[in-house]
Structure formats: structure tokens, C-alpha cells
Amino acid sequence: MDSTQYDFGEDQTVNNNDKEVKQPSDLVGESLRRFRFFPLKHEEREGDRFLLLWLTCQLYSADVRRKGRVRRARLELCRFFEQKELTNALEEAGEYRTELLEEAIFDSANVYLTICRDDDNYGRKFFGVVKMKSQDRENKILSEVYQGMLPLLAAMQDFPMRAVMARAIHTACLNVLPQCVPSIDVLLAKFREGSDRAQQLLGGEVSDASSEK
């Protein structure tokens, strides 16, 4: 899965002899942008490495009751955050590392769910022959998030980024599917019901996860 490039914000530039010059505030996250976005062969758009976070969660969330799948998912996610290019980019960001990393995670969650909502290949059933109705596609997305991804993240007690990722994918659902807020409220309440881990996942403070291992 790939996407067109989504910037962290509007580029702030100045004109200097007809040349655009980046301000210091833009340069802080430049290394992280170079890590996140990469050119796709034979295409004008760019790929987004942070989408791998959500693809990994989707892949391993089919049966979160199996501890082996939770362990494998955690291993894959830890490998992502431990990549040298990413850790170096965060070191270069200095005091902004947590802010920039969380911003990338939240933005990629929005990109991921937007693609799911709009991609015809995602919204098909019966071996890809029948195109899903809009409501069926929305239900599929919500089911994968609240009955798959969030329980998976809740099961990873020793994964430092789990709370940030949980908040990101939940917020993305609210942003991308605002018409589904009533359904989201019901699913979220059911997810939290009777589970201390679930309640902790989307409640309370989040630590400086970008500096944790």
C-alpha cells in the first residue's frame, strides 16, 4: 500500500533571489520526512513507510487471543522503530523528536484509513468480485480497528508505542469516518468494558515513547 505524500504541515519558505529557502523550523523534521517518504518506481507519487505500522497491525490482529501472534506483531513493530535511519532522524530532531514522531504516526493513521475508505480493492468481497457498499466498507474498517488493532495493541503491555498508536488510529477513525461516531462510541465502550488494559490504552498520560526501547 502506498500513498501520495502528506506533509506534516504547510512549508514555510521565503523568496531569496527567486529561490525558495527553507527556514530552520522546516529543517528540524527533514530527516524524518526523507525516511518516511520514498519514491516509487515508474510512478509520480511517493510511498509512505509509516503505513507499515498499520499494515502490520492489520495482518496480526486476526486472532489476538493467540499469544504467538501478539509476540510476532510486537517484534515487527519494534523492528520498525529501531531502524537506524529512523533513530538517527529522531536524534537530529532533538527536543522536537517526540512531537515529530507522534505527528507522523497520527498522520499515517489518517492516510491509512483514507486509503481503506477510498480503495476499491479494500472494499470488495466474495473474492474481490463484488464491490462493497459504502456502509459495509465503513463497518469493515471499524471492525478491524476496534475488534482487531486496538485489542492487539492492548495485549502488548511492554510495547512503548502502543498508546500513541492506539490514540492515532482511534483519532483517525473519528477524522476519516465522522458519520460513524455513534458506532465508534458503541465499539469503543465495548472494547473498554471489563478490561483494565483497554482502559489504560486510550486513557491517562502517554510517556515520552520515542525515547523508550
KAJORA-V477357 format. One record per residue. N is the residue number from 0. SS is DSSP state (a for helix, b for strand, c for the rest). PHI is phi in whole degrees, -180 to 180 (* if undefined). D_LAST is the distance of its C-alpha to the last C-alpha in whole Angstrom. Layout:
BEGIN
n:N ss:SS phi:PHI d_last:D_LAST
n:N ss:SS phi:PHI d_last:D_LAST
END
This chain:
BEGIN
n:0 ss:c phi:* d_last:27
n:1 ss:c phi:-136 d_last:27
n:2 ss:c phi:-153 d_last:28
n:3 ss:c phi:-73 d_last:30
n:4 ss:c phi:-71 d_last:28
n:5 ss:c phi:-114 d_last:27
n:6 ss:c phi:-75 d_last:27
n:7 ss:c phi:-69 d_last:25
n:8 ss:c phi:-174 d_last:28
n:9 ss:c phi:-71 d_last:31
n:10 ss:c phi:-68 d_last:32
n:11 ss:c phi:-102 d_last:33
n:12 ss:b phi:-131 d_last:36
n:13 ss:b phi:-127 d_last:39
n:14 ss:b phi:-93 d_last:42
n:15 ss:b phi:-133 d_last:43
n:16 ss:c phi:56 d_last:46
n:17 ss:c phi:65 d_last:45
n:18 ss:b phi:-118 d_last:41
n:19 ss:b phi:-83 d_last:38
n:20 ss:b phi:-117 d_last:36
n:21 ss:b phi:-75 d_last:33
n:22 ss:c phi:-81 d_last:32
n:23 ss:a phi:-54 d_last:29
n:24 ss:a phi:-64 d_last:27
n:25 ss:a phi:-75 d_last:27
n:26 ss:a phi:-74 d_last:26
n:27 ss:c phi:-58 d_last:23
n:28 ss:c phi:-98 d_last:21
n:29 ss:a phi:-64 d_last:23
n:30 ss:a phi:-65 d_last:20
n:31 ss:a phi:-68 d_last:18
n:32 ss:a phi:-64 d_last:22
n:33 ss:a phi:-65 d_last:22
n:34 ss:a phi:-70 d_last:19
n:35 ss:a phi:-67 d_last:20
n:36 ss:b phi:-102 d_last:24
n:37 ss:b phi:-143 d_last:25
n:38 ss:b phi:-71 d_last:29
n:39 ss:c phi:-102 d_last:31
n:40 ss:c phi:-63 d_last:33
n:41 ss:c phi:63 d_last:37
n:42 ss:c phi:-135 d_last:36
n:43 ss:c phi:-81 d_last:36
n:44 ss:c phi:-84 d_last:33
n:45 ss:b phi:-113 d_last:29
n:46 ss:b phi:-86 d_last:26
n:47 ss:b phi:-127 d_last:23
n:48 ss:c phi:-65 d_last:20
n:49 ss:c phi:-70 d_last:18
n:50 ss:a phi:-65 d_last:21
n:51 ss:a phi:-61 d_last:19
n:52 ss:a phi:-58 d_last:16
n:53 ss:a phi:-79 d_last:19
n:54 ss:a phi:-65 d_last:21
n:55 ss:a phi:-64 d_last:19
n:56 ss:a phi:-62 d_last:19
n:57 ss:a phi:-63 d_last:23
n:58 ss:a phi:-64 d_last:23
n:59 ss:a phi:-97 d_last:21
n:60 ss:a phi:-90 d_last:22
n:61 ss:a phi:-61 d_last:26
n:62 ss:a phi:-145 d_last:26
n:63 ss:c phi:-74 d_last:23
n:64 ss:c phi:-74 d_last:25
n:65 ss:c phi:-89 d_last:24
n:66 ss:a phi:-61 d_last:21
n:67 ss:a phi:-63 d_last:21
n:68 ss:a phi:-69 d_last:20
n:69 ss:a phi:-65 d_last:17
n:70 ss:a phi:-63 d_last:15
n:71 ss:a phi:-67 d_last:16
n:72 ss:a phi:-64 d_last:15
n:73 ss:a phi:-61 d_last:12
n:74 ss:a phi:-61 d_last:12
n:75 ss:a phi:-65 d_last:13
n:76 ss:a phi:-68 d_last:11
n:77 ss:a phi:-63 d_last:8
n:78 ss:a phi:-60 d_last:10
n:79 ss:a phi:-62 d_last:12
n:80 ss:a phi:-74 d_last:9
n:81 ss:c phi:-94 d_last:8
n:82 ss:c phi:-59 d_last:12
n:83 ss:a phi:-60 d_last:13
n:84 ss:a phi:-61 d_last:16
n:85 ss:a phi:-74 d_last:13
n:86 ss:a phi:-64 d_last:11
n:87 ss:a phi:-65 d_last:14
n:88 ss:a phi:-63 d_last:16
n:89 ss:a phi:-70 d_last:13
n:90 ss:a phi:-64 d_last:14
n:91 ss:a phi:-65 d_last:18
n:92 ss:a phi:-73 d_last:18
n:93 ss:a phi:59 d_last:17
n:94 ss:a phi:-67 d_last:18
n:95 ss:a phi:-94 d_last:18
n:96 ss:a phi:-59 d_last:14
n:97 ss:a phi:-64 d_last:14
n:98 ss:a phi:-60 d_last:17
n:99 ss:a phi:-70 d_last:17
n:100 ss:a phi:-66 d_last:14
n:101 ss:a phi:-65 d_last:15
n:102 ss:a phi:-63 d_last:19
n:103 ss:a phi:-67 d_last:18
n:104 ss:a phi:-65 d_last:17
n:105 ss:a phi:-64 d_last:20
n:106 ss:a phi:-66 d_last:22
n:107 ss:a phi:-66 d_last:21
n:108 ss:a phi:-64 d_last:22
n:109 ss:a phi:-63 d_last:25
n:110 ss:a phi:-62 d_last:26
n:111 ss:a phi:-60 d_last:25
n:112 ss:a phi:-71 d_last:27
n:113 ss:a phi:-64 d_last:30
n:114 ss:a phi:-65 d_last:30
n:115 ss:a phi:-59 d_last:30
n:116 ss:a phi:-67 d_last:33
n:117 ss:a phi:-102 d_last:35
n:118 ss:c phi:-82 d_last:35
n:119 ss:c phi:-61 d_last:38
n:120 ss:c phi:-67 d_last:36
n:121 ss:c phi:-70 d_last:33
n:122 ss:c phi:-90 d_last:36
n:123 ss:b phi:-128 d_last:38
n:124 ss:b phi:-137 d_last:39
n:125 ss:c phi:54 d_last:42
n:126 ss:c phi:61 d_last:40
n:127 ss:c phi:81 d_last:40
n:128 ss:c phi:-85 d_last:44
n:129 ss:b phi:-102 d_last:44
n:130 ss:b phi:-79 d_last:42
n:131 ss:c phi:-71 d_last:41
n:132 ss:c phi:-71 d_last:42
n:133 ss:a phi:-55 d_last:40
n:134 ss:a phi:-67 d_last:40
n:135 ss:a phi:-64 d_last:39
n:136 ss:a phi:-66 d_last:36
n:137 ss:a phi:-62 d_last:35
n:138 ss:a phi:-63 d_last:35
n:139 ss:a phi:-65 d_last:33
n:140 ss:a phi:-61 d_last:30
n:141 ss:a phi:-63 d_last:30
n:142 ss:a phi:-64 d_last:30
n:143 ss:a phi:-65 d_last:27
n:144 ss:a phi:-77 d_last:25
n:145 ss:a phi:-89 d_last:26
n:146 ss:a phi:-110 d_last:27
n:147 ss:a phi:-126 d_last:24
n:148 ss:a phi:-64 d_last:21
n:149 ss:a phi:-65 d_last:21
n:150 ss:a phi:-60 d_last:21
n:151 ss:a phi:-64 d_last:19
n:152 ss:a phi:-65 d_last:16
n:153 ss:a phi:-63 d_last:17
n:154 ss:a phi:-76 d_last:17
n:155 ss:c phi:-92 d_last:13
n:156 ss:c phi:-62 d_last:13
n:157 ss:c phi:-105 d_last:9
n:158 ss:c phi:-102 d_last:8
n:159 ss:c phi:-60 d_last:7
n:160 ss:c phi:-92 d_last:9
n:161 ss:a phi:-63 d_last:12
n:162 ss:a phi:-69 d_last:14
n:163 ss:a phi:-63 d_last:14
n:164 ss:a phi:-65 d_last:15
n:165 ss:a phi:-64 d_last:18
n:166 ss:a phi:-63 d_last:19
n:167 ss:a phi:-65 d_last:19
n:168 ss:a phi:-73 d_last:21
n:169 ss:a phi:-67 d_last:23
n:170 ss:a phi:-63 d_last:24
n:171 ss:a phi:-63 d_last:25
n:172 ss:a phi:-61 d_last:28
n:173 ss:a phi:-65 d_last:29
n:174 ss:a phi:-76 d_last:30
n:175 ss:a phi:-83 d_last:31
n:176 ss:c phi:-125 d_last:33
n:177 ss:a phi:-61 d_last:34
n:178 ss:a phi:-71 d_last:37
n:179 ss:a phi:-102 d_last:35
n:180 ss:a phi:-54 d_last:34
n:181 ss:a phi:-58 d_last:36
n:182 ss:a phi:-67 d_last:35
n:183 ss:a phi:-62 d_last:31
n:184 ss:a phi:-60 d_last:32
n:185 ss:a phi:-66 d_last:34
n:186 ss:a phi:-65 d_last:31
n:187 ss:a phi:-66 d_last:28
n:188 ss:a phi:-64 d_last:30
n:189 ss:a phi:-67 d_last:31
n:190 ss:a phi:-64 d_last:27
n:191 ss:a phi:-78 d_last:26
n:192 ss:c phi:-61 d_last:29
n:193 ss:c phi:70 d_last:29
n:194 ss:c phi:-134 d_last:25
n:195 ss:a phi:-64 d_last:23
n:196 ss:a phi:-63 d_last:20
n:197 ss:a phi:-66 d_last:22
n:198 ss:a phi:-67 d_last:23
n:199 ss:a phi:-71 d_last:19
n:200 ss:a phi:-64 d_last:18
n:201 ss:c phi:-111 d_last:20
n:202 ss:c phi:-132 d_last:21
n:203 ss:c phi:83 d_last:20
n:204 ss:c phi:-85 d_last:18
n:205 ss:c phi:-109 d_last:15
n:206 ss:c phi:-75 d_last:12
n:207 ss:c phi:-72 d_last:11
n:208 ss:a phi:-66 d_last:8
n:209 ss:a phi:-67 d_last:8
n:210 ss:a phi:-103 d_last:7
n:211 ss:c phi:-95 d_last:4
n:212 ss:c phi:-114 d_last:0
END
